[in-house]
């Protein structure tokens, strides 16, 4: 048994102890539903660590995410629904099945051919017809901009004919005008719809230009926070200076 196997067994022992009657009250109270938000949070923290390219932080966040997977599996083990071994076996079997060009004799001539093979195998697994290429099902919990990007990418790869960039830009001006009219008319449902249309269109323009709009919006938000903090500090400094000046002039 190598060190990784020993450490993995120890992690399972620790989680079992946390859930035991003499374990941690917080861990004892967890259910799959109560635990779900932490899984999403840890995945985002890992993504942030990867963005910062901080290996120590990435290692820590990978550990946190691994804990979530093993802990959640333990909750289902206690209900006798499935075991961690079943989880590992299921993903191992799936990866072998979805890579016949690696584990079997099937040959692929390009990444695009491999992608189409993957989608066909996935469709069979989900009981869909093999020729159904319009598979735009993604988790509803995905961030909206990310989901829109994945839908746009998938549709494009499945030969859906999007307009060219010039048409997108013309449509962007049109959607902005429609949003302006809806705002002026103060019709909340129209405003809701037009904002959605505009954001969806912007995601397409981002995809064409190889820009991830989720990242772009995060960057713009971070820039706003930085500007806001800088202005707040300046205003606070100005108030302190003004206060001192008033005291000196008394």
C-alpha positions as CSV (number, residue, x, y, z in Angstrom):
1,X,0.0,0.0,0.0
2,X,1.5,3.3,-1.1
3,X,1.3,6.6,0.9
4,X,-1.6,8.0,-1.1
5,X,-3.7,4.9,-0.4
6,X,-2.8,5.1,3.3
7,X,-3.8,8.8,3.4
8,X,-7.0,8.1,1.6
9,X,-8.0,5.4,4.1
10,X,-7.1,7.8,7.0
11,X,-9.3,10.5,5.5
12,X,-12.2,8.0,5.5
13,X,-11.5,7.1,9.1
14,X,-11.5,10.7,10.2
15,X,-14.9,11.4,8.4
16,X,-16.4,8.2,10.0
17,X,-15.2,9.4,13.4
18,X,-16.7,12.9,12.8
19,X,-20.1,11.3,12.1
20,X,-19.9,8.9,15.0
21,X,-22.1,9.5,18.2
22,X,-19.0,10.8,20.0
23,X,-17.9,12.9,17.0
24,X,-18.5,16.5,16.0
25,X,-22.1,17.8,16.6
26,X,-22.0,19.9,13.4
27,X,-20.8,17.0,11.2
28,X,-23.4,14.8,12.8
29,X,-26.2,17.1,11.8
30,X,-25.3,17.4,8.1
31,X,-27.5,16.0,5.4
32,X,-27.0,15.9,1.6
33,X,-29.2,19.0,1.2
34,X,-27.5,21.0,4.0
35,X,-24.0,20.0,2.7
36,X,-24.8,21.0,-0.9
37,X,-23.9,24.7,-0.6
38,X,-20.4,23.8,0.8
39,X,-19.6,21.7,-2.3
40,X,-20.4,24.6,-4.6
41,X,-18.4,27.0,-2.5
42,X,-15.4,24.8,-2.3
43,X,-15.4,24.3,-6.1
44,X,-15.4,28.1,-6.6
45,X,-12.6,28.5,-4.1
46,X,-10.5,25.9,-6.0
47,X,-11.2,27.7,-9.3
48,X,-10.0,30.9,-7.7
49,X,-6.8,29.3,-6.4
50,X,-6.2,27.9,-10.0
51,X,-6.7,31.4,-11.4
52,X,-4.0,32.7,-9.0
53,X,-1.7,29.8,-9.9
54,X,-0.9,29.4,-6.2
55,X,0.2,25.7,-5.8
56,X,-0.1,25.7,-2.0
57,X,-3.6,27.2,-2.1
58,X,-4.5,24.8,-4.9
59,X,-3.3,21.9,-2.8
60,X,-5.4,23.1,0.2
61,X,-8.5,23.6,-1.9
62,X,-8.2,20.2,-3.6
63,X,-8.1,18.7,-0.2
64,X,-11.2,20.6,0.9
65,X,-13.1,19.4,-2.3
66,X,-11.9,15.8,-1.8
67,X,-13.2,16.0,1.8
68,X,-16.6,17.1,0.5
69,X,-16.8,14.2,-1.9
70,X,-15.8,11.6,0.7
71,X,-18.0,13.1,3.4
72,X,-21.1,13.2,1.1
73,X,-20.4,9.6,0.1
74,X,-20.4,8.7,3.7
75,X,-23.8,10.3,4.2
76,X,-25.2,7.9,1.6
77,X,-23.3,5.0,2.9
78,X,-25.0,5.5,6.3
79,X,-28.4,5.3,4.5
80,X,-27.2,2.1,2.7
81,X,-27.9,3.7,-0.7
82,X,-24.4,3.3,-2.1
83,X,-20.7,3.2,-1.0
84,X,-17.6,5.2,-1.8
85,X,-16.3,2.1,-3.7
86,X,-19.4,2.3,-5.9
87,X,-18.6,6.0,-6.6
88,X,-15.1,5.3,-7.6
89,X,-16.0,2.2,-9.7
90,X,-18.7,4.2,-11.5
91,X,-16.4,7.1,-12.6
92,X,-13.6,4.6,-13.5
93,X,-16.0,2.6,-15.7
94,X,-17.4,5.7,-17.2
95,X,-14.0,7.1,-18.2
96,X,-13.0,3.8,-19.8
97,X,-16.3,3.6,-21.7
98,X,-16.0,7.2,-22.9
99,X,-12.4,6.8,-24.2
100,X,-12.6,3.8,-26.6
101,X,-9.8,5.4,-28.6
102,X,-7.6,4.9,-25.5
103,X,-8.8,1.6,-23.9
104,X,-10.1,-0.1,-27.1
105,X,-9.0,-0.3,-30.7
106,X,-11.2,2.5,-32.0
107,X,-9.3,5.2,-33.8
108,X,-10.0,8.9,-34.0
109,X,-8.5,11.3,-36.5
110,X,-9.1,14.6,-34.8
111,X,-10.1,16.3,-31.5
112,X,-13.5,17.1,-33.2
113,X,-14.1,13.4,-34.0
114,X,-13.2,12.5,-30.4
115,X,-15.6,15.2,-29.1
116,X,-18.5,13.8,-31.3
117,X,-17.7,10.3,-30.1
118,X,-17.8,11.4,-26.5
119,X,-21.2,13.1,-27.0
120,X,-22.7,10.0,-28.7
121,X,-21.5,7.8,-25.9
122,X,-22.9,10.3,-23.3
123,X,-26.2,10.4,-25.2
124,X,-26.5,6.6,-25.1
125,X,-25.8,6.6,-21.3
126,X,-28.6,9.0,-20.8
127,X,-31.0,7.0,-23.0
128,X,-31.2,9.6,-25.7
129,X,-31.2,8.8,-29.5
130,X,-27.7,8.7,-30.9
131,X,-28.5,11.2,-33.6
132,X,-29.7,13.8,-31.2
133,X,-26.9,16.4,-31.6
134,X,-28.9,19.3,-30.0
135,X,-28.0,18.3,-26.4
136,X,-27.9,21.7,-24.5
137,X,-28.6,20.3,-21.1
138,X,-26.3,21.8,-18.4
139,X,-26.7,22.0,-14.6
140,X,-29.2,24.7,-13.6
141,X,-26.8,25.6,-10.8
142,X,-24.1,26.8,-13.2
143,X,-23.5,30.5,-13.0
144,X,-25.7,32.1,-15.7
145,X,-22.9,33.5,-17.8
146,X,-21.0,30.2,-17.7
147,X,-24.2,28.3,-18.7
148,X,-24.9,30.7,-21.6
149,X,-21.3,30.3,-22.8
150,X,-21.5,26.5,-22.7
151,X,-24.8,26.5,-24.6
152,X,-23.3,28.8,-27.2
153,X,-20.2,26.6,-27.6
154,X,-22.2,23.4,-27.8
155,X,-24.7,24.8,-30.3
156,X,-21.8,26.1,-32.5
157,X,-20.0,22.7,-32.3
158,X,-23.2,21.0,-33.3
159,X,-23.3,23.0,-36.5
160,X,-25.9,25.6,-35.4
161,X,-25.4,28.6,-37.7
162,X,-24.9,31.6,-35.5
163,X,-24.8,35.0,-37.3
164,X,-21.4,36.5,-37.9
165,X,-19.8,39.1,-35.6
166,X,-21.1,42.1,-37.7
167,X,-24.6,40.8,-37.3
168,X,-24.1,40.3,-33.6
169,X,-22.9,43.8,-33.2
170,X,-25.9,45.2,-35.1
171,X,-28.2,43.1,-33.0
172,X,-26.4,44.4,-29.9
173,X,-27.3,48.0,-30.8
174,X,-30.9,46.9,-31.4
175,X,-31.2,45.1,-28.1
176,X,-29.8,48.2,-26.3
177,X,-32.5,50.3,-27.9
178,X,-35.2,47.8,-26.9
179,X,-33.9,47.8,-23.3
180,X,-33.9,51.6,-23.3
181,X,-37.5,51.7,-24.4
182,X,-38.5,49.2,-21.8
183,X,-36.7,51.2,-19.0
184,X,-38.4,54.4,-20.2
185,X,-41.8,52.6,-20.2
186,X,-41.1,51.2,-16.7
187,X,-42.3,47.7,-17.7
188,X,-40.5,45.4,-15.3
189,X,-41.1,42.2,-17.3
190,X,-39.9,43.8,-20.5
191,X,-36.8,45.1,-18.7
192,X,-36.2,41.6,-17.3
193,X,-36.5,40.0,-20.7
194,X,-34.3,42.6,-22.6
195,X,-31.5,42.5,-20.0
196,X,-31.5,38.7,-20.4
197,X,-31.4,39.0,-24.2
198,X,-28.6,41.5,-24.0
199,X,-26.5,39.4,-21.7
200,X,-27.0,36.3,-23.8
201,X,-25.9,38.2,-26.9
202,X,-22.8,39.6,-25.2
203,X,-21.8,36.1,-24.2
204,X,-21.9,35.1,-27.9
205,X,-19.7,38.1,-28.8
206,X,-17.3,37.1,-26.1
207,X,-17.1,33.5,-27.3
208,X,-16.4,34.6,-30.9
209,X,-13.5,36.7,-29.5
210,X,-12.3,34.0,-27.1
211,X,-13.4,36.0,-24.1
212,X,-15.0,34.3,-21.1
213,X,-17.7,36.7,-20.0
214,X,-17.7,35.3,-16.5
215,X,-14.0,36.2,-16.2
216,X,-14.6,39.6,-17.8
217,X,-17.4,40.5,-15.5
218,X,-15.4,39.3,-12.5
219,X,-12.5,41.5,-13.6
220,X,-14.8,44.5,-14.1
221,X,-16.4,43.9,-10.7
222,X,-12.9,43.7,-9.0
223,X,-11.9,46.9,-10.8
224,X,-15.0,48.6,-9.4
225,X,-14.3,47.4,-5.9
226,X,-10.7,48.7,-6.1
227,X,-11.9,52.1,-7.4
228,X,-14.6,52.2,-4.7
229,X,-12.2,51.4,-1.9
230,X,-9.7,54.0,-3.2
231,X,-12.4,56.7,-3.4
232,X,-13.7,55.7,0.1
233,X,-10.2,56.0,1.6
234,X,-9.7,59.4,-0.2
235,X,-13.0,60.7,1.1
236,X,-12.2,59.5,4.6
237,X,-8.8,61.1,4.4
238,X,-10.3,64.3,3.2
239,X,-12.8,64.3,6.1
240,X,-10.0,63.8,8.6
241,X,-8.0,66.6,7.0
242,X,-11.0,68.9,7.1
243,X,-11.7,68.0,10.7
244,X,-8.1,68.7,11.7
245,X,-8.2,72.0,9.8
246,X,-11.4,73.1,11.6
247,X,-9.8,72.3,15.0
248,X,-6.7,74.3,14.1
249,X,-8.8,77.3,13.0
250,X,-10.9,77.5,16.2
